[in-house]
Amino acid sequence: MDKSGLKNKYIAEKLGISEQYMSLIRGGKRKLTADKVIAISRVLGIDYRIFLS
């Protein structure tokens, strides 16, 4: 779970990816595409530019 209380499974389902792949993204083992950054920001309800800092 992240600090907002969302689980990998929930985020992965919303993105249409596996929970395992989401874990790899969060662990820094997979790079994010621009499309995934935007999709994740929408799921989390945050501005996508937070990923750029």
C-alpha positions as CSV (number, residue, x, y, z in Angstrom):
1,M,0.0,0.0,0.0
2,D,1.2,3.5,-0.6
3,K,0.7,6.5,1.7
4,S,-2.6,7.3,0.2
5,G,-3.9,3.8,1.1
6,L,-4.1,2.5,-2.5
7,K,-3.0,-1.0,-3.2
8,N,-1.0,-2.2,-6.2
9,K,-3.9,-4.5,-7.1
10,Y,-6.4,-1.6,-7.3
11,I,-4.0,0.7,-9.3
12,A,-3.1,-2.2,-11.6
13,E,-6.7,-3.0,-12.3
14,K,-7.5,0.6,-13.2
15,L,-4.5,0.7,-15.5
16,G,-5.2,-2.7,-17.1
17,I,-1.9,-4.2,-16.1
18,S,-0.9,-7.0,-13.8
19,E,-0.3,-6.5,-10.1
20,Q,3.2,-7.9,-10.6
21,Y,4.0,-5.4,-13.3
22,M,2.7,-2.6,-11.1
23,S,5.0,-3.8,-8.4
24,L,8.0,-3.7,-10.8
25,I,7.0,-0.1,-11.8
26,R,6.8,1.0,-8.1
27,G,10.1,-0.8,-7.4
28,G,11.8,1.1,-10.2
29,K,12.5,-2.0,-12.2
30,R,10.3,-0.9,-15.1
31,K,10.3,2.4,-16.8
32,L,7.1,4.4,-17.1
33,T,5.9,5.6,-20.5
34,A,4.2,9.0,-20.8
35,D,0.9,7.2,-21.2
36,K,1.3,5.3,-18.0
37,V,2.4,8.4,-16.1
38,I,-0.8,10.1,-17.2
39,A,-2.9,7.1,-16.4
40,I,-1.4,6.6,-13.0
41,S,-1.8,10.3,-12.1
42,R,-5.5,10.1,-13.0
43,V,-6.0,7.0,-10.8
44,L,-4.2,8.7,-7.9
45,G,-5.9,12.0,-8.5
46,I,-2.6,13.9,-8.8
47,D,-1.0,16.2,-11.4
48,Y,1.2,14.1,-13.7
49,R,4.0,16.7,-13.4
50,I,4.8,15.3,-10.0
51,F,6.6,12.5,-11.8
52,L,8.8,15.0,-13.5
53,S,10.4,16.4,-10.4
